[in-house]
């Protein structure tokens, strides 16, 4: 795996993890009872983005190490995937 492939893989894992983590513990302004004028009631009251970014980075790093380890150790190869998915 080249450096650019590793960076691309990490970026994909990081953003997928971010999209999964974003809705957790989300409280809307309507639920809090403090709707800021000019914003929708469903807007988050406190998104806590720094906290979520730290959590996502931790999870993505662990996932990247596992996935990169599988790719580099060749436990799963392109040929094995092709053999499994080959139509007969």
N, CA, C and O atoms as a GROMACS GRO file, in nm:
protein
  352
    1UNK      N    1   0.087  -0.117   0.000
    1UNK     CA    2   0.000   0.000   0.000
    1UNK      C    3   0.091   0.123   0.000
    1UNK      O    4   0.182   0.135   0.082
    2UNK      N    5   0.064   0.212  -0.092
    2UNK     CA    6   0.144   0.333  -0.101
    2UNK      C    7   0.097   0.436   0.004
    2UNK      O    8  -0.007   0.419   0.067
    3UNK      N    9   0.176   0.539   0.021
    3UNK     CA   10   0.142   0.645   0.117
    3UNK      C   11   0.009   0.711   0.079
    3UNK      O   12  -0.075   0.736   0.166
    4UNK      N   13  -0.009   0.739  -0.048
    4UNK     CA   14  -0.133   0.804  -0.092
    4UNK      C   15  -0.254   0.713  -0.071
    4UNK      O   16  -0.362   0.761  -0.036
    5UNK      N   17  -0.237   0.584  -0.092
    5UNK     CA   18  -0.346   0.490  -0.066
    5UNK      C   19  -0.381   0.487   0.082
    5UNK      O   20  -0.498   0.481   0.119
    6UNK      N   21  -0.279   0.491   0.167
    6UNK     CA   22  -0.302   0.491   0.311
    6UNK      C   23  -0.374   0.618   0.355
    6UNK      O   24  -0.465   0.613   0.438
    7UNK      N   25  -0.333   0.732   0.301
    7UNK     CA   26  -0.399   0.859   0.335
    7UNK      C   27  -0.545   0.858   0.288
    7UNK      O   28  -0.634   0.901   0.361
    8UNK      N   29  -0.567   0.808   0.167
    8UNK     CA   30  -0.704   0.801   0.115
    8UNK      C   31  -0.790   0.706   0.200
    8UNK      O   32  -0.904   0.737   0.231
    9UNK      N   33  -0.734   0.592   0.236
    9UNK     CA   34  -0.807   0.496   0.320
    9UNK      C   35  -0.841   0.556   0.455
    9UNK      O   36  -0.953   0.542   0.503
   10UNK      N   37  -0.744   0.624   0.517
   10UNK     CA   38  -0.770   0.687   0.647
   10UNK      C   39  -0.877   0.796   0.635
   10UNK      O   40  -0.965   0.806   0.720
   11UNK      N   41  -0.869   0.876   0.530
   11UNK     CA   42  -0.968   0.981   0.509
   11UNK      C   43  -1.109   0.925   0.492
   11UNK      O   44  -1.205   0.978   0.549
   12UNK      N   45  -1.121   0.819   0.416
   12UNK     CA   46  -1.252   0.757   0.396
   12UNK      C   47  -1.305   0.701   0.527
   12UNK      O   48  -1.422   0.720   0.561
   13UNK      N   49  -1.220   0.632   0.601
   13UNK     CA   50  -1.262   0.576   0.730
   13UNK      C   51  -1.300   0.688   0.826
   13UNK      O   52  -1.399   0.676   0.898
   14UNK      N   53  -1.222   0.796   0.828
   14UNK     CA   54  -1.249   0.907   0.921
   14UNK      C   55  -1.385   0.971   0.892
   14UNK      O   56  -1.465   0.993   0.983
   15UNK      N   57  -1.411   1.001   0.765
   15UNK     CA   58  -1.537   1.067   0.731
   15UNK      C   59  -1.657   0.974   0.750
   15UNK      O   60  -1.763   1.019   0.793
   16UNK      N   61  -1.642   0.845   0.718
   16UNK     CA   62  -1.752   0.751   0.743
   16UNK      C   63  -1.783   0.744   0.892
   16UNK      O   64  -1.899   0.741   0.932
   17UNK      N   65  -1.678   0.742   0.973
   17UNK     CA   66  -1.698   0.739   1.118
   17UNK      C   67  -1.762   0.868   1.166
   17UNK      O   68  -1.847   0.865   1.255
   18UNK      N   69  -1.722   0.982   1.110
   18UNK     CA   70  -1.780   1.110   1.151
   18UNK      C   71  -1.930   1.112   1.121
   18UNK      O   72  -2.009   1.155   1.205
   19UNK      N   73  -1.968   1.066   1.003
   19UNK     CA   74  -2.110   1.065   0.969
   19UNK      C   75  -2.189   0.971   1.058
   19UNK      O   76  -2.308   0.994   1.081
   20UNK      N   77  -2.125   0.866   1.108
   20UNK     CA   78  -2.193   0.775   1.201
   20UNK      C   79  -2.206   0.835   1.340
   20UNK      O   80  -2.306   0.812   1.408
   21UNK      N   81  -2.106   0.911   1.384
   21UNK     CA   82  -2.103   0.964   1.520
   21UNK      C   83  -2.183   1.094   1.534
   21UNK      O   84  -2.232   1.124   1.643
   22UNK      N   85  -2.197   1.171   1.428
   22UNK     CA   86  -2.264   1.302   1.436
   22UNK      C   87  -2.400   1.300   1.506
   22UNK      O   88  -2.424   1.387   1.590
   23UNK      N   89  -2.489   1.206   1.479
   23UNK     CA   90  -2.621   1.214   1.542
   23UNK      C   91  -2.625   1.171   1.689
   23UNK      O   92  -2.726   1.195   1.756
   24UNK      N   93  -2.520   1.108   1.740
   24UNK     CA   94  -2.522   1.060   1.879
   24UNK      C   95  -2.525   1.175   1.977
   24UNK      O   96  -2.453   1.274   1.962
   25UNK      N   97  -2.609   1.162   2.078
   25UNK     CA   98  -2.625   1.261   2.185
   25UNK      C   99  -2.655   1.400   2.132
   25UNK      O  100  -2.610   1.501   2.187
   26UNK      N  101  -2.730   1.405   2.024
   26UNK     CA  102  -2.766   1.533   1.964
   26UNK      C  103  -2.896   1.582   2.026
   26UNK      O  104  -2.996   1.511   2.028
   27UNK      N  105  -2.895   1.702   2.076
   27UNK     CA  106  -3.013   1.761   2.136
   27UNK      C  107  -3.047   1.888   2.058
   27UNK      O  108  -2.964   1.978   2.044
   28UNK      N  109  -3.170   1.893   2.007
   28UNK     CA  110  -3.209   2.007   1.926
   28UNK      C  111  -3.244   2.126   2.014
   28UNK      O  112  -3.265   2.112   2.134
   29UNK      N  113  -3.249   2.243   1.951
   29UNK     CA  114  -3.287   2.364   2.023
   29UNK      C  115  -3.430   2.354   2.073
   29UNK      O  116  -3.463   2.407   2.180
   30UNK      N  117  -3.517   2.287   1.997
   30UNK     CA  118  -3.656   2.272   2.040
   30UNK      C  119  -3.666   2.187   2.166
   30UNK      O  120  -3.745   2.217   2.254
   31UNK      N  121  -3.586   2.082   2.174
   31UNK     CA  122  -3.586   1.996   2.292
   31UNK      C  123  -3.533   2.071   2.414
   31UNK      O  124  -3.579   2.048   2.526
   32UNK      N  125  -3.437   2.160   2.391
   32UNK     CA  126  -3.379   2.237   2.501
   32UNK      C  127  -3.468   2.354   2.540
   32UNK      O  128  -3.454   2.410   2.648
   33UNK      N  129  -3.560   2.392   2.451
   33UNK     CA  130  -3.648   2.505   2.480
   33UNK      C  131  -3.583   2.640   2.460
   33UNK      O  132  -3.632   2.740   2.512
   34UNK      N  133  -3.474   2.645   2.385
   34UNK     CA  134  -3.402   2.771   2.361
   34UNK      C  135  -3.373   2.786   2.212
   34UNK      O  136  -3.260   2.766   2.168
   35UNK      N  137  -3.474   2.820   2.136
   35UNK     CA  138  -3.457   2.836   1.992
   35UNK      C  139  -3.403   2.976   1.964
   35UNK      O  140  -3.464   3.077   1.999
   36UNK      N  141  -3.285   2.980   1.899
   36UNK     CA  142  -3.222   3.107   1.864
   36UNK      C  143  -3.297   3.165   1.743
   36UNK      O  144  -3.319   3.093   1.646
   37UNK      N  145  -3.337   3.292   1.749
   37UNK     CA  146  -3.409   3.350   1.635
   37UNK      C  147  -3.327   3.341   1.506
   37UNK      O  148  -3.207   3.368   1.505
   38UNK      N  149  -3.394   3.301   1.399
   38UNK     CA  150  -3.329   3.289   1.269
   38UNK      C  151  -3.273   3.152   1.240
   38UNK      O  152  -3.217   3.129   1.133
   39UNK      N  153  -3.286   3.059   1.335
   39UNK     CA  154  -3.238   2.922   1.313
   39UNK      C  155  -3.356   2.827   1.322
   39UNK      O  156  -3.455   2.857   1.390
   40UNK      N  157  -3.347   2.712   1.256
   40UNK     CA  158  -3.455   2.615   1.266
   40UNK      C  159  -3.458   2.551   1.405
   40UNK      O  160  -3.354   2.539   1.470
   41UNK      N  161  -3.575   2.510   1.448
   41UNK     CA  162  -3.588   2.450   1.581
   41UNK      C  163  -3.513   2.318   1.592
   41UNK      O  164  -3.477   2.276   1.701
   42UNK      N  165  -3.491   2.252   1.477
   42UNK     CA  166  -3.420   2.124   1.479
   42UNK      C  167  -3.269   2.137   1.480
   42UNK      O  168  -3.198   2.036   1.481
   43UNK      N  169  -3.218   2.259   1.478
   43UNK     CA  170  -3.073   2.280   1.481
   43UNK      C  171  -3.017   2.235   1.616
   43UNK      O  172  -3.084   2.249   1.718
   44UNK      N  173  -2.895   2.182   1.617
   44UNK     CA  174  -2.839   2.136   1.743
   44UNK      C  175  -2.817   2.250   1.842
   44UNK      O  176  -2.778   2.361   1.805
   45UNK      N  177  -2.843   2.220   1.968
   45UNK     CA  178  -2.821   2.320   2.072
   45UNK      C  179  -2.670   2.337   2.095
   45UNK      O  180  -2.620   2.449   2.095
   46UNK      N  181  -2.601   2.227   2.115
   46UNK     CA  182  -2.455   2.229   2.134
   46UNK      C  183  -2.399   2.107   2.062
   46UNK      O  184  -2.412   1.995   2.112
   47UNK      N  185  -2.338   2.128   1.947
   47UNK     CA  186  -2.293   2.015   1.865
   47UNK      C  187  -2.172   1.943   1.924
   47UNK      O  188  -2.152   1.826   1.893
   48UNK      N  189  -2.092   2.008   2.007
   48UNK     CA  190  -1.971   1.950   2.068
   48UNK      C  191  -1.880   1.888   1.961
   48UNK      O  192  -1.840   1.772   1.973
   49UNK      N  193  -1.849   1.967   1.859
   49UNK     CA  194  -1.773   1.915   1.746
   49UNK      C  195  -1.630   1.875   1.783
   49UNK      O  196  -1.579   1.776   1.730
   50UNK      N  197  -1.564   1.949   1.872
   50UNK     CA  198  -1.427   1.912   1.910
   50UNK      C  199  -1.426   1.777   1.980
   50UNK      O  200  -1.338   1.694   1.956
   51UNK      N  201  -1.523   1.755   2.065
   51UNK     CA  202  -1.531   1.628   2.137
   51UNK      C  203  -1.557   1.514   2.038
   51UNK      O  204  -1.496   1.408   2.048
   52UNK      N  205  -1.648   1.537   1.944
   52UNK     CA  206  -1.679   1.435   1.844
   52UNK      C  207  -1.560   1.412   1.752
   52UNK      O  208  -1.534   1.298   1.713
   53UNK      N  209  -1.488   1.516   1.715
   53UNK     CA  210  -1.371   1.501   1.628
   53UNK      C  211  -1.263   1.417   1.696
   53UNK      O  212  -1.198   1.334   1.632
   54UNK      N  213  -1.244   1.438   1.826
   54UNK     CA  214  -1.146   1.357   1.900
   54UNK      C  215  -1.188   1.211   1.904
   54UNK      O  216  -1.106   1.122   1.883
   55UNK      N  217  -1.316   1.187   1.932
   55UNK     CA  218  -1.367   1.050   1.937
   55UNK      C  219  -1.357   0.983   1.801
   55UNK      O  220  -1.317   0.867   1.793
   56UNK      N  221  -1.392   1.054   1.695
   56UNK     CA  222  -1.386   1.000   1.560
   56UNK      C  223  -1.241   0.968   1.522
   56UNK      O  224  -1.215   0.865   1.460
   57UNK      N  225  -1.149   1.054   1.558
   57UNK     CA  226  -1.008   1.030   1.526
   57UNK      C  227  -0.958   0.904   1.597
   57UNK      O  228  -0.885   0.825   1.538
   58UNK      N  229  -0.998   0.885   1.721
   58UNK     CA  230  -0.958   0.765   1.795
   58UNK      C  231  -1.015   0.640   1.730
   58UNK      O  232  -0.942   0.543   1.706
   59UNK      N  233  -1.144   0.640   1.701
   59UNK     CA  234  -1.209   0.524   1.640
   59UNK      C  235  -1.153   0.497   1.501
   59UNK      O  236  -1.126   0.382   1.466
   60UNK      N  237  -1.135   0.602   1.421
   60UNK     CA  238  -1.085   0.586   1.284
   60UNK      C  239  -0.942   0.534   1.283
   60UNK      O  240  -0.906   0.454   1.196
   61UNK      N  241  -0.861   0.578   1.377
   61UNK     CA  242  -0.722   0.530   1.384
   61UNK      C  243  -0.717   0.382   1.416
   61UNK      O  244  -0.640   0.307   1.356
   62UNK      N  245  -0.799   0.340   1.511
   62UNK     CA  246  -0.804   0.197   1.546
   62UNK      C  247  -0.853   0.115   1.426
   62UNK      O  248  -0.796   0.011   1.394
   63UNK      N  249  -0.958   0.161   1.360
   63UNK     CA  250  -1.011   0.091   1.243
   63UNK      C  251  -0.909   0.088   1.130
   63UNK      O  252  -0.893  -0.014   1.063
   64UNK      N  253  -0.838   0.199   1.110
   64UNK     CA  254  -0.736   0.205   1.005
   64UNK      C  255  -0.624   0.105   1.031
   64UNK      O  256  -0.579   0.036   0.939
   65UNK      N  257  -0.578   0.097   1.154
   65UNK     CA  258  -0.469   0.003   1.188
   65UNK      C  259  -0.514  -0.140   1.159
   65UNK      O  260  -0.436  -0.219   1.105
   66UNK      N  261  -0.636  -0.173   1.195
   66UNK     CA  262  -0.686  -0.309   1.170
   66UNK      C  263  -0.698  -0.336   1.021
   66UNK      O  264  -0.652  -0.439   0.973
   67UNK      N  265  -0.760  -0.245   0.947
   67UNK     CA  266  -0.781  -0.265   0.804
   67UNK      C  267  -0.648  -0.263   0.728
   67UNK      O  268  -0.627  -0.346   0.639
   68UNK      N  269  -0.559  -0.171   0.761
   68UNK     CA  270  -0.427  -0.167   0.696
   68UNK      C  271  -0.348  -0.293   0.728
   68UNK      O  272  -0.277  -0.345   0.642
   69UNK      N  273  -0.360  -0.343   0.849
   69UNK     CA  274  -0.292  -0.468   0.885
   69UNK      C  275  -0.342  -0.585   0.803
   69UNK      O  276  -0.262  -0.669   0.760
   70UNK      N  277  -0.472  -0.591   0.782
   70UNK     CA  278  -0.529  -0.698   0.698
   70UNK      C  279  -0.479  -0.686   0.555
   70UNK      O  280  -0.444  -0.786   0.492
   71UNK      N  281  -0.476  -0.564   0.503
   71UNK     CA  282  -0.432  -0.543   0.365
   71UNK      C  283  -0.283  -0.575   0.350
   71UNK      O  284  -0.244  -0.644   0.256
   72UNK      N  285  -0.201  -0.527   0.441
   72UNK     CA  286  -0.056  -0.547   0.430
   72UNK      C  287  -0.014  -0.691   0.457
   72UNK      O  288   0.083  -0.739   0.399
   73UNK      N  289  -0.086  -0.762   0.544
   73UNK     CA  290  -0.051  -0.900   0.573
   73UNK      C  291  -0.105  -0.996   0.467
   73UNK      O  292  -0.075  -1.115   0.469
   74UNK      N  293  -0.185  -0.943   0.376
   74UNK     CA  294  -0.243  -1.018   0.266
   74UNK      C  295  -0.331  -1.134   0.313
   74UNK      O  296  -0.336  -1.238   0.248
   75UNK      N  297  -0.398  -1.115   0.426
   75UNK     CA  298  -0.496  -1.213   0.472
   75UNK      C  299  -0.610  -1.220   0.372
   75UNK      O  300  -0.659  -1.328   0.339
   76UNK      N  301  -0.652  -1.103   0.324
   76UNK     CA  302  -0.753  -1.094   0.219
   76UNK      C  303  -0.687  -1.028   0.099
   76UNK      O  304  -0.633  -0.917   0.110
   77UNK      N  305  -0.690  -1.094  -0.013
   77UNK     CA  306  -0.629  -1.040  -0.135
   77UNK      C  307  -0.736  -1.020  -0.241
   77UNK      O  308  -0.850  -1.065  -0.227
   78UNK      N  309  -0.698  -0.952  -0.346
   78UNK     CA  310  -0.790  -0.930  -0.458
   78UNK      C  311  -0.831  -1.064  -0.518
   78UNK      O  312  -0.947  -1.082  -0.556
   79UNK      N  313  -0.738  -1.156  -0.528
   79UNK     CA  314  -0.766  -1.286  -0.586
   79UNK      C  315  -0.867  -1.364  -0.502
   79UNK      O  316  -0.955  -1.431  -0.557
   80UNK      N  317  -0.855  -1.356  -0.369
   80UNK     CA  318  -0.951  -1.427  -0.284
   80UNK      C  319  -1.091  -1.366  -0.294
   80UNK      O  320  -1.190  -1.439  -0.292
   81UNK      N  321  -1.099  -1.235  -0.305
   81UNK     CA  322  -1.230  -1.170  -0.324
   81UNK      C  323  -1.288  -1.209  -0.458
   81UNK      O  324  -1.408  -1.236  -0.470
   82UNK      N  325  -1.204  -1.212  -0.560
   82UNK     CA  326  -1.249  -1.249  -0.694
   82UNK      C  327  -1.298  -1.393  -0.696
   82UNK      O  328  -1.398  -1.423  -0.761
   83UNK      N  329  -1.229  -1.482  -0.626
   83UNK     CA  330  -1.269  -1.622  -0.623
   83UNK      C  331  -1.404  -1.640  -0.554
   83UNK      O  332  -1.483  -1.725  -0.594
   84UNK      N  333  -1.431  -1.560  -0.452
   84UNK     CA  334  -1.557  -1.570  -0.379
   84UNK      C  335  -1.672  -1.514  -0.461
   84UNK      O  336  -1.781  -1.571  -0.463
   85UNK      N  337  -1.647  -1.403  -0.529
   85UNK     CA  338  -1.756  -1.333  -0.598
   85UNK      C  339  -1.770  -1.370  -0.745
   85UNK      O  340  -1.859  -1.319  -0.813
   86UNK      N  341  -1.686  -1.457  -0.796
   86UNK     CA  342  -1.690  -1.496  -0.936
   86UNK      C  343  -1.822  -1.567  -0.965
   86UNK      O  344  -1.860  -1.661  -0.895
   87UNK      N  345  -1.890  -1.520  -1.068
   87UNK     CA  346  -2.018  -1.583  -1.105
   87UNK      C  347  -1.988  -1.707  -1.189
   87UNK      O  348  -1.892  -1.712  -1.266
   88UNK      N  349  -2.071  -1.804  -1.172
   88UNK     CA  350  -2.049  -1.932  -1.244
   88UNK      C  351  -2.153  -1.951  -1.348
   88UNK      O  352  -2.152  -2.051  -1.419
   0.00000   0.00000   0.00000
